[in-house]
């Protein structure tokens, strides 16, 4: 069975500062799609780049 742990705010920020990229999942006309994204994190703001 898959064990999923919840992350705290500090852990989330540490991970986001460390990685710098991710995937944005969306739905358009009932069909899901995923876009790879780079991002920049500045304090509480996150800037996404395609």
Backbone as CSV, one residue per row, in Angstrom:
resi,resn,N_x,N_y,N_z,CA_x,CA_y,CA_z,C_x,C_y,C_z
1,UNK,0.831,-1.176,0.000,0.000,0.000,0.000,0.884,1.251,0.000
2,UNK,0.440,2.289,-0.660,1.170,3.547,-0.759,0.991,4.348,0.520
3,UNK,2.099,4.750,1.131,2.058,5.561,2.345,2.344,7.007,1.970
4,UNK,1.368,7.900,2.154,1.511,9.306,1.800,1.580,10.129,3.081
5,UNK,2.666,10.899,3.222,2.835,11.771,4.384,2.478,13.201,4.002
6,UNK,1.930,13.936,4.961,1.597,15.333,4.745,2.838,16.179,5.015
7,UNK,3.060,17.193,4.168,4.212,18.077,4.333,3.774,19.364,5.027
8,UNK,4.632,19.874,5.879,4.388,21.158,6.522,4.852,22.297,5.628
9,UNK,4.502,23.536,5.992,4.884,24.718,5.210,6.390,24.800,4.997
10,UNK,7.165,24.546,6.051,8.624,24.638,5.955,9.159,23.611,4.960
11,UNK,8.666,22.386,5.022,9.103,21.332,4.101,8.737,21.668,2.659
12,UNK,7.562,22.220,2.459,7.113,22.602,1.112,8.039,23.666,0.533
13,UNK,8.326,24.714,1.309,9.203,25.789,0.826,10.612,25.273,0.543
14,UNK,11.136,24.407,1.401,12.462,23.834,1.168,12.501,23.047,-0.137
15,UNK,11.458,22.249,-0.382,11.397,21.464,-1.612,11.297,22.372,-2.841
16,UNK,10.415,23.377,-2.794,10.259,24.285,-3.927,11.542,25.053,-4.220
17,UNK,12.273,25.482,-3.200,13.542,26.193,-3.413,14.597,25.269,-4.006
18,UNK,14.529,23.999,-3.662,15.532,23.029,-4.103,15.324,22.578,-5.552
19,UNK,14.069,22.370,-5.969,13.786,21.721,-7.249,13.779,22.695,-8.425
20,UNK,12.887,23.684,-8.453,12.859,24.686,-9.527,12.044,24.318,-10.756
21,UNK,11.419,23.147,-10.776,10.568,22.774,-11.900,9.457,21.857,-11.407
22,UNK,8.423,21.727,-12.202,7.312,20.853,-11.848,6.382,20.671,-13.033
23,UNK,5.184,20.220,-12.777,4.198,19.981,-13.832,2.867,20.578,-13.407
24,UNK,2.248,21.318,-14.315,0.954,21.943,-14.057,-0.116,21.125,-14.771
25,UNK,-1.042,20.561,-14.018,-2.125,19.764,-14.594,-3.376,20.604,-14.743
26,UNK,-4.022,20.520,-15.899,-5.235,21.299,-16.194,-6.251,20.406,-16.912
27,UNK,-7.468,20.919,-17.049,-8.503,20.235,-17.828,-9.095,21.245,-18.792
28,UNK,-9.204,20.862,-20.058,-9.813,21.702,-21.084,-10.829,20.864,-21.846
29,UNK,-12.053,21.329,-21.866,-13.151,20.620,-22.537,-13.231,19.162,-22.076
30,UNK,-13.070,18.968,-20.758,-13.196,17.644,-20.170,-12.002,16.726,-20.358
31,UNK,-10.924,17.220,-20.979,-9.740,16.390,-21.217,-8.552,16.937,-20.408
32,UNK,-7.925,16.077,-19.612,-6.772,16.530,-18.818,-5.506,16.639,-19.675
33,UNK,-4.640,17.579,-19.296,-3.329,17.686,-19.911,-2.353,18.239,-18.884
34,UNK,-1.073,18.006,-19.114,-0.033,18.414,-18.172,1.035,19.194,-18.934
35,UNK,1.470,20.304,-18.339,2.498,21.152,-18.948,3.708,21.184,-18.019
36,UNK,4.906,20.834,-18.517,6.099,20.989,-17.679,6.376,22.484,-17.489
37,UNK,6.728,22.870,-16.273,6.934,24.284,-15.955,8.209,24.464,-15.141
38,UNK,8.883,25.572,-15.374,9.931,26.041,-14.475,9.296,27.120,-13.612
39,UNK,9.840,27.343,-12.441,9.293,28.389,-11.591,10.397,29.061,-10.795
40,UNK,10.067,30.239,-10.302,10.950,30.986,-9.407,10.136,31.329,-8.173
41,UNK,10.664,31.041,-7.012,9.973,31.278,-5.754,10.635,32.442,-5.038
42,UNK,9.846,33.465,-4.713,10.347,34.630,-3.990,9.412,34.896,-2.819
43,UNK,9.874,34.597,-1.615,9.079,34.688,-0.388,7.770,33.913,-0.570
44,UNK,6.626,34.578,-0.580,5.331,33.895,-0.719,4.836,33.881,-2.169
45,UNK,5.594,34.452,-3.107,5.191,34.524,-4.515,5.873,33.417,-5.312
46,UNK,5.116,32.838,-6.252,5.709,31.853,-7.165,5.424,32.316,-8.594
47,UNK,6.461,32.354,-9.418,6.356,32.789,-10.809,6.568,31.568,-11.699
48,UNK,5.614,31.288,-12.583,5.674,30.117,-13.467,6.138,30.515,-14.853
49,UNK,6.993,29.676,-15.472,7.507,29.899,-16.825,7.343,28.623,-17.633
50,UNK,6.880,28.755,-18.853,6.776,27.596,-19.754,8.088,27.356,-20.430
